């Protein structure tokens, strides 16, 4: 006989720790990321609000990983060390006026893994020790996405870490699940018969945007509690400690993208780096690295070495031709520069001047690798 439970029993284990809408999205924060409140009704007079302008570009202050780590879409294949469990979820809800009955169950496989992010050693709210950074992903897999005979409900996920454990209030244990990284409010609700898990899906673990919610360090050890209504799973995830054999990308150079566009500084000069996004005549988009290096002449005047080079997305090094202008504004070649983005805060540039440069060419003694430190990040493009 298939199990059949009323809504009061079937959702009991899910509802006991649920966040209310107010707890999910409170307005106690700077800036106010809260969703607008709903109107009183379609026929009620609408009171004028106060905000006439949108928010300004900035990184989510409750972020759980560097914004520069990854963008949509999330991977659908786990990599590196994985941590798994299974949970039996209620499935096939049928409705009647007062609630829901569930006529079946389905076993879900839950996999947790991490994606290495830039780890420049910066102290950040989600990683106060300045340790290695990663993005933590969770994938919920059905046995067969094409099966419609049973469709499971979205399970609830809780995080236990430090003094946050099973005895804490629900709002402190809940973790925000999003299918798109670098979001503020995106959330997949659990325990809703109107929102079933029809397709195997990858989520990123996020913190709720509230000063009252728990803000987890997913680089540290934690336990993920998965409640699916009929059965639960507890998945223990150790601290993120990348090594060459487990996370070879953790110490690899970063790919060049917009997060590299900033001002960099070395001992005796500065470097302006821009990463542009342009379209060719066919409408295809391409990226281009543009750099400007100011060279101070002995007489106090300045000359510039500048470069631009198109490159493929995902490139971790770019080599470009450097040029300068003479006093007569004639464009002259100087040599080459190879750019390697070591991490969010460090850039290596290897300069190779041409042989027999003219006497009026700048930076005659600039040769070899120069190590640059970041001077500051661009607004809204925080790289950590």
C-alpha positions in Angstrom: 0.0 0.0 0.0 1.3 3.4 -0.9 1.7 5.9 1.9 -0.9 8.6 2.2 -0.5 11.4 4.7 -2.5 14.6 5.3 -0.8 17.9 4.8 -0.5 18.4 8.6 1.6 15.2 8.9 3.3 15.1 5.5 4.8 18.6 5.8 5.4 18.6 9.6 9.1 17.8 9.5 9.5 20.4 6.7 7.4 23.2 8.2 8.9 23.1 11.8 12.1 24.8 10.7 10.7 26.8 7.8 11.6 30.5 7.4 8.6 32.7 7.0 8.6 35.2 4.2 9.5 37.9 6.6 12.4 35.8 7.9 13.6 35.1 4.4 13.7 38.6 3.2 13.8 41.1 6.1 14.5 44.7 5.4 17.1 45.0 8.2 20.2 45.6 6.1 22.3 48.1 4.2 21.6 48.3 1.3 17.9 47.2 1.4 17.8 44.1 -0.8 14.3 43.2 0.5 11.5 42.4 -2.0 8.8 45.0 -2.3 5.8 44.4 0.0 2.6 43.3 -1.8 -0.3 45.6 -2.3 -3.3 45.2 0.0 -5.6 44.1 -2.8 -6.5 44.7 -6.5 -9.2 47.2 -5.6 -7.5 48.9 -2.6 -6.0 52.4 -3.2 -2.2 52.1 -3.7 -0.1 54.3 -1.4 2.8 56.0 -2.9 6.2 54.4 -2.1 9.5 56.3 -1.5 12.1 54.7 -3.8 12.3 56.2 -7.3 15.7 54.9 -8.2 17.2 51.4 -8.4 20.1 50.1 -6.3 23.6 51.0 -7.2 26.0 48.2 -8.5 27.7 46.5 -5.6 28.7 43.0 -4.3 26.2 41.3 -2.0 27.4 42.2 1.5 26.2 38.7 2.7 28.1 36.8 0.0 29.5 33.3 0.8 32.3 33.3 -1.8 34.2 35.8 -4.1 31.8 37.3 -6.7 34.5 36.7 -9.2 34.4 32.9 -8.7 31.8 31.8 -11.2 28.8 32.9 -13.2 25.7 31.2 -14.6 25.3 28.4 -15.5 26.4 26.2 -12.7 28.1 22.9 -13.6 25.9 19.8 -13.7 28.9 17.4 -13.2 30.6 17.2 -9.8 34.4 17.4 -9.7 37.1 17.0 -7.1 36.2 15.5 -3.7 32.5 14.8 -3.4 30.3 14.1 -0.4 27.0 12.2 -1.0 23.9 10.9 0.7 20.4 9.8 -0.2 17.0 10.9 1.0 13.5 9.5 0.4 11.2 12.4 -0.7 7.4 12.6 -0.7 6.1 12.5 -4.3 2.9 12.8 -6.3 0.9 15.2 -4.2 -2.8 15.5 -4.9 -4.8 18.4 -3.6 -8.1 18.9 -1.9 -9.5 21.9 -0.2 -7.8 21.6 3.2 -4.4 20.3 2.3 -2.3 17.7 0.5 -2.0 14.0 0.3 1.2 12.2 -1.0 0.7 9.0 -2.8 4.3 8.0 -3.3 8.0 8.5 -2.5 11.2 8.9 -4.6 14.8 8.4 -3.6 17.0 11.5 -4.3 20.8 11.5 -4.4 22.5 14.6 -2.9 26.1 15.4 -3.9 28.1 18.2 -2.3 31.4 19.5 -3.8 33.4 22.7 -4.1 34.7 24.8 -6.9 38.1 26.5 -6.2 38.0 30.3 -6.3 40.7 32.9 -6.2 42.5 32.8 -2.9 44.6 36.0 -2.5 44.8 35.7 1.3 42.4 38.7 1.9 40.4 38.7 5.1 36.7 38.8 4.2 33.5 38.4 6.2 32.9 34.9 4.9 36.5 33.8 5.5 37.9 35.8 8.4 41.2 33.7 8.5 42.1 34.7 4.9 42.3 31.0 4.0 41.6 29.4 0.6 38.2 30.3 -1.0 35.8 28.0 -2.7 32.1 28.0 -3.9 30.1 25.1 -2.4 27.6 23.4 -4.7 24.9 20.9 -4.0 23.3 18.8 -6.7 20.0 16.9 -6.2 19.6 14.1 -8.7 16.5 12.1 -9.5 17.0 8.5 -10.7 15.3 9.4 -14.0 14.3 13.0 -15.0 12.0 11.6 -17.6 9.8 9.8 -15.1 6.5 11.6 -14.4 4.8 8.7 -12.6 6.4 10.1 -9.4 7.7 13.7 -9.0 9.3 14.5 -5.7 8.9 17.7 -3.6 11.9 20.0 -3.2 13.6 18.9 0.0 14.6 21.2 2.9 18.3 21.8 3.6 19.8 22.9 6.9 23.4 23.7 7.8 24.9 22.8 11.2 28.2 24.6 11.9 29.8 25.8 15.1 27.1 26.8 17.6 24.4 26.4 15.0 22.9 22.9 15.5 19.7 21.0 15.5 18.5 22.8 18.6 18.6 26.3 17.1 15.6 28.1 15.7 14.8 27.3 12.1 15.9 30.7 10.8 19.4 30.1 12.1 19.8 26.7 10.4 18.3 27.4 6.9 20.6 27.9 4.0 19.6 29.7 0.8 19.6 27.6 -2.4 20.1 29.4 -5.7 20.5 28.0 -9.3 22.4 31.2 -10.3 25.5 32.4 -8.4 26.1 36.0 -7.2 22.4 36.6 -6.3 20.9 38.3 -3.3 17.3 37.0 -3.0 17.1 34.0 -5.4 15.9 31.1 -3.4 14.3 27.6 -4.1 11.6 27.1 -1.5 11.2 23.7 0.1 8.1 21.7 1.1 5.8 23.2 -1.5 3.5 20.9 -3.4 3.3 23.6 -6.0 7.1 23.6 -6.6 8.2 20.0 -7.3 11.7 18.9 -8.2 10.9 17.7 -11.8 14.5 18.0 -13.0 17.9 17.1 -11.4 19.4 20.5 -10.4 22.6 22.1 -9.2 22.4 24.7 -6.5 24.9 27.0 -4.8 24.8 27.4 -1.1 24.2 31.1 -0.1 23.5 33.1 3.0 20.2 34.8 3.6 20.4 38.6 3.2 19.6 39.4 6.8 21.6 40.5 9.8 19.5 38.2 11.9 20.2 35.0 9.9 23.2 32.8 10.4 26.1 33.5 7.9 28.0 30.4 7.3 31.6 29.9 6.3 31.3 27.1 3.7 35.0 26.8 3.5 35.0 25.4 7.0 33.6 22.1 8.0 29.8 21.7 8.3 27.0 19.2 8.2 24.2 19.4 5.5 20.9 18.1 6.8 18.5 17.1 4.0 14.9 16.7 5.0 12.8 15.3 2.2 9.6 14.5 4.1 9.7 10.8 4.1 13.4 10.4 4.9 16.4 12.5 5.8 20.2 12.5 5.1 23.0 14.1 7.1 26.1 14.8 4.9 29.4 15.7 6.7 31.5 18.1 4.6 35.1 18.6 5.9 37.0 21.9 5.7 38.2 23.0 2.3 41.9 22.2 2.2 43.0 22.1 -1.5 46.0 20.1 -2.6 47.5 19.5 -6.0 45.9 16.1 -6.3 42.4 17.2 -5.1 42.0 20.7 -6.5 44.6 21.4 -9.1 42.9 24.6 -10.1 43.1 26.1 -6.7 46.6 27.6 -7.2 46.4 28.0 -11.0 46.3 31.5 -12.5 42.8 33.1 -12.9 41.2 33.4 -16.3 41.1 37.0 -17.6 37.7 38.7 -17.4 36.2 41.9 -16.2 37.3 41.3 -12.6 41.0 41.9 -13.8 40.1 45.4 -14.9 41.6 47.6 -12.2 44.6 49.6 -11.3 47.8 47.7 -10.3 50.9 49.1 -8.7 54.6 48.0 -8.5 57.6 49.5 -6.8 58.1 52.4 -9.2 55.1 52.5 -11.5 51.4 51.8 -12.0 49.5 49.8 -14.6 46.0 50.4 -15.7 44.3 47.2 -17.0 40.9 47.0 -18.8 39.1 44.0 -20.1 36.6 45.0 -22.8 33.7 43.2 -24.4 33.2 44.0 -28.1 31.5 42.7 -31.2 33.0 42.1 -34.6 31.3 42.7 -38.0 29.5 39.3 -37.8 28.0 40.1 -34.4 30.2 37.7 -32.6 31.4 38.9 -29.1 35.1 38.9 -28.2 37.2 40.1 -25.3 40.2 42.3 -25.4 42.9 43.1 -22.9 43.9 46.8 -22.9 46.7 48.1 -20.8 48.4 51.5 -20.2 51.7 51.8 -18.4 53.1 55.2 -17.4 56.8 55.6 -17.5 58.5 58.5 -15.8 61.4 59.9 -17.7 64.5 61.3 -15.9 63.5 64.8 -16.8 60.2 64.4 -15.1 58.1 64.0 -18.2 55.9 60.9 -18.8 55.6 58.4 -21.6 53.2 55.6 -22.0 53.6 52.0 -23.1 50.2 50.7 -24.2 48.9 47.4 -25.6 45.7 45.7 -26.7 45.1 42.1 -27.6 41.9 40.1 -28.3 41.8 36.7 -26.4 39.6 33.7 -25.9 37.3 33.5 -22.8 39.0 31.3 -20.2 42.6 32.4 -21.1 44.9 32.5 -18.1 47.7 34.4 -19.9 47.7 37.0 -22.7 50.7 38.1 -24.6 50.4 41.5 -26.4 52.6 43.8 -28.4 53.6 47.0 -26.5 53.8 50.3 -28.4 54.7 53.9 -27.6 54.5 57.3 -29.2 57.4 59.6 -30.0 57.3 63.4 -29.5 56.1 63.6 -33.0 53.2 61.3 -32.2 54.5 58.5 -34.4 53.5 55.0 -33.2 56.5 52.9 -32.5 56.8 49.2 -31.4 58.6 48.6 -28.1 58.4 44.9 -27.5 56.0 42.4 -25.9 54.4 41.8 -22.5 52.9 38.6 -21.1 50.2 39.1 -18.5 49.4 36.4 -15.9 46.6 36.9 -13.3 48.1 35.1 -10.3 45.1 35.8 -8.2 42.6 38.6 -7.4 45.3 40.7 -5.8 48.5 39.8 -7.8 49.4 40.3 -11.5 52.7 39.2 -13.1 53.8 40.9 -16.3 56.9 39.7 -18.2 58.4 42.5 -20.4 60.6 41.7 -23.4 61.9 44.8 -25.1 63.0 44.7 -28.7 66.7 44.7 -29.4 68.3 48.0 -30.4 65.5 50.2 -29.2 65.9 53.9 -30.4 67.4 56.2 -27.9 64.1 58.1 -27.4 62.2 54.9 -26.5 60.9 54.8 -22.9 61.8 52.2 -20.3 65.1 51.1 -21.8 65.8 49.1 -18.6 62.3 47.5 -18.3 62.9 43.7 -18.7 61.8 40.5 -17.1 58.9 39.8 -14.8 57.4 42.6 -12.7 55.0 41.7 -9.8 52.0 44.0 -9.3 49.7 44.3 -6.4 46.1 45.5 -6.7 45.6 49.2 -5.8 41.8 49.0 -5.6 38.8 47.0 -7.0 36.3 48.5 -9.4 32.9 49.2 -8.0 30.6 46.2 -8.2 33.4 44.0 -9.5 34.9 42.7 -6.2 37.6 40.1 -6.7 38.9 38.4 -3.5 
